[in-house]
């Protein structure tokens, strides 16, 4: 930090050297004590017990005085949150913009605590620190402040017994039906699905005992009725069990921008529905640049973030990004969103799948039913007869095999033998010294 401040001070001095004598009274002097004199203030000084019933209430207030840089500066700030036992390398980083305060709602602080690995219904110590930037230079890296937080379990159960089946969905039941989920209205179910050209029906319990089609193509559900013709695309299907009607609309939300696909030169990065939190999520690699979120790969409805406050604004400002790998979470109920930096995106590579990297690895996603990033899943991947391994970030620096074929992942271990078929995988890093994998 001292090197950065000294470098900036030298640059300012050199710049002043080129000014005329008449300007000597306007000379800028950098306050080298700005970091030590800028304190992160946490108003709450007692343990914070979070309650699900208080989701929208403010749980934590933080603030800081406007720093004295010694010259007229336009700083921006970030707030970092980590477990007290951490070193902020895996912290949740929040962009605060030029604001001098940050409040946390109950649901926001709860999500951060669980995401960092704090256990539900158990008191955990978190650490927060402030960073301040001027012209992209880190000039303030405050000492950390501790809070004690007891989070609640945020896992929702929106499952139902209904699903979508058909040649347009799952080859008439070759794999599990695409699920419907409950909504805030009793009797109305929602499914977020990607279909191919074909036909579909709705049925209960993956069985044909109770199924609905649409005889007459009139939007009315008929018991045992005709198959519903569909064309390839992503859809939101609403099934109303109160009056036995249904609707289908094109529906996808994805990332577009210089940070991902050169503003639409290739398809947007599509987020998927997470029924455990009633949000849309994705795990994505981004570039230095900017991004927005938009519906259906079109500009009819797009969202940015005016004010960099973590809330999406219709047609708002582009969102600046730094190169890295992220979990993006979007809540279409309150239009909040977050980008959480992560170190690893796990994938499957091998002669059994992509000729040892000739094409992209089969990428895992987080198990969203878990509050931390220890469990990763890959469902319904088709393998050839051959061999495979698991690796991080489609590179060989960190890869796992299974020496001894005992279900334990070994760093750089033996290739795993594959028999042709369709499989689902779970990687479990709960014990980082002895990670495991399972195959179904």
C-alpha positions as CSV (number, residue, x, y, z in Angstrom):
1,X,0.0,0.0,0.0
2,X,2.9,2.4,0.9
3,X,4.4,1.7,-2.6
4,X,1.1,2.6,-4.3
5,X,0.7,5.9,-2.3
6,X,4.4,6.8,-2.9
7,X,4.0,6.2,-6.6
8,X,0.8,8.3,-6.8
9,X,2.6,11.0,-4.8
10,X,5.5,11.0,-7.2
11,X,3.2,11.3,-10.2
12,X,1.5,14.3,-8.6
13,X,4.8,16.0,-7.8
14,X,6.1,15.4,-11.4
15,X,2.9,16.8,-12.8
16,X,3.2,19.9,-10.6
17,X,6.8,20.4,-11.8
18,X,5.4,21.3,-15.2
19,X,3.1,24.0,-13.9
20,X,4.0,27.7,-14.0
21,X,5.1,29.6,-10.9
22,X,1.8,31.4,-10.9
23,X,0.1,28.0,-10.1
24,X,2.3,27.2,-7.1
25,X,-0.5,28.0,-4.7
26,X,-2.7,25.3,-6.3
27,X,-0.2,22.6,-5.7
28,X,-1.8,19.2,-4.7
29,X,-0.4,17.4,-1.7
30,X,-1.5,13.8,-1.1
31,X,-2.5,12.9,2.5
32,X,-0.5,9.8,3.1
33,X,-2.4,9.2,6.3
34,X,-5.7,8.7,4.4
35,X,-5.9,5.0,4.9
36,X,-5.1,5.1,8.7
37,X,-7.6,7.9,9.2
38,X,-10.5,6.2,7.4
39,X,-12.5,3.9,9.7
40,X,-15.3,1.5,8.8
41,X,-18.1,2.1,11.3
42,X,-20.5,-0.7,12.3
43,X,-23.4,0.6,14.3
44,X,-24.6,-2.7,15.7
45,X,-22.4,-3.8,18.6
46,X,-24.4,-6.9,19.8
47,X,-24.8,-10.3,18.2
48,X,-27.2,-10.3,15.3
49,X,-29.8,-13.0,15.2
50,X,-31.4,-13.1,11.7
51,X,-35.1,-14.2,11.4
52,X,-36.7,-15.2,8.2
53,X,-39.9,-13.3,9.1
54,X,-37.8,-10.1,9.0
55,X,-36.3,-10.5,5.5
56,X,-36.9,-7.0,4.3
57,X,-35.8,-5.3,7.6
58,X,-32.4,-3.7,8.0
59,X,-30.1,-6.0,9.9
60,X,-26.7,-4.2,9.7
61,X,-25.7,-0.6,9.1
62,X,-22.1,0.3,8.0
63,X,-20.7,3.8,7.2
64,X,-17.5,5.7,6.9
65,X,-16.5,9.4,6.9
66,X,-15.6,11.0,3.6
67,X,-11.8,10.5,3.4
68,X,-9.4,13.4,3.2
69,X,-7.1,12.6,0.3
70,X,-5.5,16.0,0.4
71,X,-6.9,16.9,-3.0
72,X,-10.3,16.9,-4.8
73,X,-10.8,13.2,-5.4
74,X,-13.7,11.1,-6.7
75,X,-13.4,7.8,-4.8
76,X,-15.4,4.7,-5.2
77,X,-15.7,2.0,-2.5
78,X,-16.0,-1.7,-2.1
79,X,-17.0,-3.6,1.1
80,X,-15.6,-7.1,1.7
81,X,-17.2,-9.7,3.9
82,X,-15.5,-12.9,4.9
83,X,-15.5,-15.4,7.8
84,X,-13.5,-14.1,10.7
85,X,-11.2,-17.1,10.1
86,X,-10.6,-16.1,6.5
87,X,-8.1,-13.8,4.9
88,X,-10.5,-12.1,2.5
89,X,-9.2,-14.0,-0.5
90,X,-12.6,-15.7,-0.8
91,X,-14.6,-12.8,0.5
92,X,-17.9,-11.6,-0.9
93,X,-17.1,-8.2,-2.5
94,X,-19.8,-5.6,-2.7
95,X,-19.5,-2.5,-5.0
96,X,-20.7,0.5,-3.1
97,X,-20.0,3.2,-5.8
98,X,-19.4,6.6,-4.3
99,X,-21.7,6.1,-1.3
100,X,-20.5,6.5,2.2
101,X,-22.7,3.9,3.8
102,X,-24.0,0.4,3.1
103,X,-27.0,-1.2,4.8
104,X,-27.8,-4.9,4.7
105,X,-31.3,-6.3,4.8
106,X,-31.8,-9.5,6.8
107,X,-32.1,-11.6,3.6
108,X,-29.0,-10.1,2.1
109,X,-26.8,-10.6,5.2
110,X,-28.3,-14.1,5.6
111,X,-27.4,-15.0,2.1
112,X,-23.8,-13.7,2.5
113,X,-23.3,-15.6,5.7
114,X,-24.5,-18.9,4.4
115,X,-22.6,-18.5,1.2
116,X,-19.4,-18.0,3.1
117,X,-20.0,-21.3,5.0
118,X,-21.7,-20.1,8.2
119,X,-24.1,-22.7,9.6
120,X,-27.8,-22.0,9.9
121,X,-29.0,-21.5,13.5
122,X,-25.4,-21.2,14.7
123,X,-23.6,-18.0,15.7
124,X,-20.7,-17.2,13.4
125,X,-18.1,-14.4,13.4
126,X,-17.8,-12.5,10.2
127,X,-15.2,-9.9,9.3
128,X,-15.8,-6.7,7.1
129,X,-13.4,-4.3,5.7
130,X,-13.5,-1.2,3.4
131,X,-11.5,-0.5,0.3
132,X,-11.4,2.9,-1.4
133,X,-10.2,3.6,-5.0
134,X,-9.2,6.7,-6.8
135,X,-8.6,6.4,-10.6
136,X,-8.5,2.6,-10.2
137,X,-5.7,2.8,-7.5
138,X,-6.4,1.1,-4.2
139,X,-5.7,3.9,-1.6
140,X,-7.7,2.6,1.3
141,X,-7.6,-0.9,2.7
142,X,-9.1,-0.6,6.1
143,X,-8.5,-2.8,9.1
144,X,-11.3,-5.4,9.5
145,X,-14.3,-5.1,11.9
146,X,-16.0,-8.2,13.3
147,X,-19.7,-9.0,13.7
148,X,-21.4,-12.0,15.2
149,X,-24.3,-13.3,13.1
150,X,-26.7,-16.2,13.5
151,X,-28.2,-17.0,10.0
152,X,-31.4,-19.0,9.3
153,X,-31.8,-21.7,6.7
154,X,-32.8,-20.1,3.4
155,X,-33.6,-23.3,1.6
156,X,-37.1,-23.3,0.1
157,X,-39.1,-26.3,-0.9
158,X,-41.2,-25.3,-3.9
159,X,-41.4,-28.8,-5.3
160,X,-44.6,-30.3,-6.6
161,X,-45.7,-33.7,-7.9
162,X,-46.2,-32.3,-11.5
163,X,-43.9,-32.3,-14.5
164,X,-43.6,-31.8,-18.2
165,X,-43.2,-35.0,-20.3
166,X,-42.9,-35.6,-24.0
167,X,-40.7,-35.8,-27.1
168,X,-40.2,-32.1,-26.8
169,X,-39.0,-32.4,-23.2
170,X,-37.5,-35.8,-22.1
171,X,-38.2,-38.4,-24.8
172,X,-41.5,-39.4,-23.2
173,X,-39.9,-40.2,-19.8
174,X,-36.5,-41.5,-20.7
175,X,-35.3,-39.1,-18.0
176,X,-37.3,-37.5,-15.1
177,X,-40.0,-35.1,-16.1
178,X,-39.2,-31.4,-16.1
179,X,-40.6,-30.1,-12.8
180,X,-43.3,-27.6,-12.0
181,X,-42.9,-25.5,-8.9
182,X,-45.3,-23.7,-6.5
183,X,-45.8,-20.0,-6.9
184,X,-47.2,-17.4,-4.5
185,X,-50.7,-18.2,-5.7
186,X,-52.2,-21.4,-4.5
187,X,-53.0,-23.9,-7.3
188,X,-50.8,-22.1,-9.9
189,X,-47.6,-23.9,-10.8
190,X,-44.6,-22.7,-12.8
191,X,-42.1,-24.5,-14.9
192,X,-39.0,-23.0,-16.5
193,X,-38.0,-25.3,-19.3
194,X,-35.9,-25.6,-22.5
195,X,-37.8,-27.6,-25.1
196,X,-37.0,-29.1,-28.6
197,X,-39.4,-29.4,-31.5
198,X,-42.0,-32.1,-30.5
199,X,-45.0,-32.6,-28.2
200,X,-45.6,-32.4,-24.5
201,X,-48.1,-33.2,-21.8
202,X,-48.3,-32.5,-18.1
203,X,-48.5,-35.4,-15.6
204,X,-48.3,-36.2,-11.9
205,X,-45.6,-38.3,-10.2
206,X,-43.9,-39.2,-13.5
207,X,-46.8,-41.6,-14.1
208,X,-49.6,-41.7,-16.6
209,X,-52.4,-42.2,-14.1
210,X,-53.1,-38.5,-14.0
211,X,-52.1,-36.5,-17.1
212,X,-53.3,-33.5,-19.0
213,X,-53.2,-32.5,-22.7
214,X,-55.0,-29.9,-24.7
215,X,-57.7,-31.2,-27.0
216,X,-58.7,-28.3,-29.3
217,X,-55.6,-26.2,-28.6
218,X,-57.7,-23.7,-26.6
219,X,-55.5,-23.3,-23.5
220,X,-57.7,-25.6,-21.5
221,X,-56.3,-28.7,-19.8
222,X,-58.1,-31.9,-20.7
223,X,-57.6,-35.1,-18.7
224,X,-55.8,-37.5,-21.0
225,X,-56.2,-34.9,-23.8
226,X,-54.2,-34.4,-27.0
227,X,-50.5,-33.9,-27.0
228,X,-49.4,-30.2,-27.1
229,X,-47.2,-29.3,-30.0
230,X,-44.1,-27.2,-29.2
231,X,-41.2,-25.6,-31.0
232,X,-37.7,-25.4,-29.7
233,X,-37.0,-22.7,-27.2
234,X,-37.0,-21.6,-23.6
235,X,-40.4,-21.2,-21.9
236,X,-42.2,-20.3,-18.7
237,X,-45.2,-22.6,-18.4
238,X,-48.0,-21.7,-15.9
239,X,-50.3,-24.5,-15.0
240,X,-53.5,-23.4,-13.2
241,X,-55.0,-26.4,-11.3
242,X,-57.8,-24.2,-10.0
243,X,-59.5,-23.7,-13.4
244,X,-57.5,-26.3,-15.5
245,X,-55.9,-23.8,-17.9
246,X,-52.3,-23.2,-18.9
247,X,-50.1,-20.6,-20.6
248,X,-46.7,-20.8,-22.3
249,X,-44.5,-17.8,-23.0
250,X,-40.9,-17.5,-24.3
251,X,-38.8,-16.9,-21.2
252,X,-35.0,-16.7,-20.6
253,X,-32.8,-14.2,-18.7
254,X,-29.2,-14.0,-19.7
255,X,-25.9,-12.1,-19.6
256,X,-25.0,-10.0,-22.7
257,X,-22.1,-7.6,-23.1
258,X,-18.4,-7.1,-23.9
259,X,-17.7,-9.1,-20.7
260,X,-19.2,-12.2,-22.2
261,X,-20.4,-12.3,-25.9
262,X,-19.4,-9.0,-27.5
263,X,-22.9,-7.6,-27.0
264,X,-24.7,-10.5,-28.6
265,X,-22.3,-11.8,-31.3
266,X,-23.1,-15.2,-29.8
267,X,-26.0,-16.3,-27.6
268,X,-26.4,-14.8,-24.2
269,X,-25.3,-16.7,-21.1
270,X,-28.6,-18.2,-19.8
271,X,-29.4,-18.3,-16.1
272,X,-31.4,-21.2,-14.7
273,X,-34.1,-21.2,-12.1
274,X,-33.1,-22.1,-8.6
275,X,-36.2,-23.4,-6.8
276,X,-34.3,-23.6,-3.5
277,X,-34.2,-19.7,-3.4
278,X,-36.8,-18.7,-6.0
279,X,-34.0,-16.9,-7.9
280,X,-32.1,-17.3,-11.2
281,X,-28.5,-18.3,-11.0
282,X,-25.5,-19.2,-13.2
283,X,-21.8,-19.9,-13.0
284,X,-20.0,-17.9,-15.7
285,X,-16.5,-16.8,-16.8
286,X,-16.5,-13.1,-17.5
287,X,-13.9,-10.7,-19.1
288,X,-12.9,-7.2,-18.2
289,X,-15.7,-5.1,-19.7
290,X,-19.4,-4.4,-19.2
291,X,-22.6,-6.4,-19.1
292,X,-26.3,-6.2,-18.8
293,X,-29.1,-8.7,-18.3
294,X,-31.8,-9.1,-20.9
295,X,-34.8,-11.3,-21.6
296,X,-35.1,-13.7,-24.4
297,X,-31.8,-12.7,-26.1
298,X,-33.5,-9.4,-27.2
299,X,-33.3,-5.8,-26.3
300,X,-37.0,-5.4,-25.7
301,X,-36.4,-5.8,-22.0
302,X,-33.0,-5.3,-20.5
303,X,-31.6,-4.4,-17.1
304,X,-28.6,-2.6,-15.9
305,X,-27.6,-1.1,-12.6
306,X,-27.8,2.7,-12.3
307,X,-25.9,3.7,-9.2
308,X,-24.1,0.4,-8.7
309,X,-26.3,-0.4,-5.8
310,X,-27.0,-4.1,-6.5
311,X,-30.5,-3.5,-7.8
312,X,-31.4,-4.0,-11.4
313,X,-32.9,-1.0,-13.3
314,X,-35.0,-1.4,-16.4
315,X,-32.7,-0.1,-19.2
316,X,-30.2,1.0,-16.6
317,X,-26.4,1.6,-16.8
318,X,-24.0,-1.1,-18.0
319,X,-22.5,-3.1,-15.2
320,X,-18.7,-3.0,-15.1
321,X,-16.9,-6.4,-14.6
322,X,-13.4,-7.6,-13.9
323,X,-12.1,-10.8,-15.5
324,X,-12.9,-13.9,-13.5
325,X,-15.3,-16.6,-12.6
326,X,-18.5,-15.8,-10.9
327,X,-21.8,-17.0,-9.4
328,X,-24.5,-14.6,-10.6
329,X,-27.7,-14.5,-8.8
330,X,-30.8,-12.6,-9.9
331,X,-34.0,-12.2,-7.9
332,X,-36.9,-11.1,-10.2
333,X,-39.1,-10.6,-7.2
334,X,-37.2,-7.5,-5.9
335,X,-34.7,-7.2,-8.8
336,X,-31.7,-7.5,-6.6
337,X,-28.6,-9.3,-8.0
338,X,-25.1,-10.2,-7.0
339,X,-21.8,-11.3,-8.6
340,X,-19.8,-13.6,-6.3
341,X,-16.2,-14.3,-7.4
342,X,-15.2,-18.0,-7.2
343,X,-11.9,-19.8,-7.8
344,X,-13.1,-22.9,-9.5
345,X,-15.6,-24.1,-12.1
346,X,-15.4,-27.9,-12.2
347,X,-15.6,-29.9,-15.4
348,X,-15.4,-33.4,-16.8
349,X,-12.8,-34.1,-19.5
350,X,-11.6,-37.2,-21.2
351,X,-11.7,-39.6,-24.2
352,X,-15.2,-40.6,-22.8
353,X,-16.5,-37.1,-23.5
354,X,-14.5,-34.5,-25.4
355,X,-11.3,-36.2,-26.6
356,X,-9.3,-34.8,-23.6
357,X,-10.3,-31.2,-24.2
358,X,-10.7,-31.0,-28.0
359,X,-14.0,-29.3,-27.2
360,X,-15.3,-27.7,-24.0
361,X,-15.5,-29.8,-20.8
362,X,-18.9,-30.9,-19.4
363,X,-19.3,-28.2,-16.7
364,X,-20.7,-28.8,-13.2
365,X,-22.9,-26.4,-11.4
366,X,-23.4,-25.8,-7.7
367,X,-25.9,-27.8,-5.7
368,X,-28.1,-24.8,-4.8
369,X,-29.8,-26.8,-2.1
370,X,-26.6,-26.4,-0.1
371,X,-25.6,-23.0,1.4
372,X,-21.9,-23.2,0.5
373,X,-19.8,-24.2,-2.5
374,X,-18.8,-27.7,-1.4
375,X,-21.1,-29.8,-3.5
376,X,-21.1,-29.6,-7.4
377,X,-23.4,-31.6,-9.7
378,X,-23.5,-32.6,-13.3
379,X,-26.7,-34.3,-14.5
380,X,-27.5,-36.4,-17.5
381,X,-24.2,-36.3,-19.3
382,X,-23.7,-38.9,-22.1
383,X,-20.3,-40.6,-22.0
384,X,-18.5,-42.9,-24.5
385,X,-16.5,-46.0,-23.6
386,X,-13.2,-44.6,-22.5
387,X,-11.6,-42.6,-19.6
388,X,-12.2,-39.3,-17.9
389,X,-11.1,-37.0,-15.1
390,X,-12.4,-33.9,-13.3
391,X,-10.5,-30.6,-13.6
392,X,-10.8,-27.0,-12.6
393,X,-11.3,-24.1,-15.1
394,X,-10.7,-26.4,-18.1
395,X,-7.0,-26.5,-17.3
396,X,-4.7,-29.2,-16.0
397,X,-3.2,-27.2,-13.1
398,X,-5.7,-28.8,-10.8
399,X,-7.2,-32.1,-11.8
400,X,-8.6,-35.2,-10.0
401,X,-8.6,-38.8,-10.9
402,X,-9.3,-41.9,-8.8
403,X,-6.3,-44.0,-7.9
404,X,-7.6,-47.3,-6.5
405,X,-11.2,-46.8,-7.9
406,X,-12.4,-46.2,-4.3
407,X,-14.6,-43.1,-4.9
408,X,-12.0,-40.7,-3.4
409,X,-10.6,-38.0,-5.6
410,X,-6.9,-38.0,-5.9
411,X,-5.0,-34.9,-7.1
412,X,-3.5,-35.9,-10.4
413,X,-4.8,-39.4,-9.9
414,X,-5.5,-42.2,-12.3
415,X,-8.0,-41.8,-15.1
416,X,-11.5,-43.2,-14.4
417,X,-12.8,-45.9,-16.7
418,X,-16.1,-45.2,-18.4
419,X,-18.7,-47.5,-19.9
420,X,-20.9,-45.9,-22.5
421,X,-24.1,-44.5,-21.1
422,X,-25.8,-41.4,-19.5
423,X,-24.7,-40.5,-16.0
424,X,-25.1,-37.9,-13.3
425,X,-22.1,-37.0,-11.0
426,X,-21.7,-35.3,-7.6
427,X,-18.4,-33.9,-6.5
428,X,-18.1,-33.4,-2.7
429,X,-15.4,-31.1,-1.3
430,X,-16.9,-30.9,2.2
431,X,-13.6,-32.5,3.4
432,X,-11.0,-30.6,1.3
433,X,-8.3,-33.1,2.2
434,X,-10.4,-36.1,1.1
435,X,-12.8,-35.0,-1.6
436,X,-15.1,-37.7,-3.1
437,X,-17.4,-38.3,-6.1
438,X,-20.4,-40.4,-6.8
439,X,-22.0,-41.6,-10.0
440,X,-25.6,-42.3,-10.7
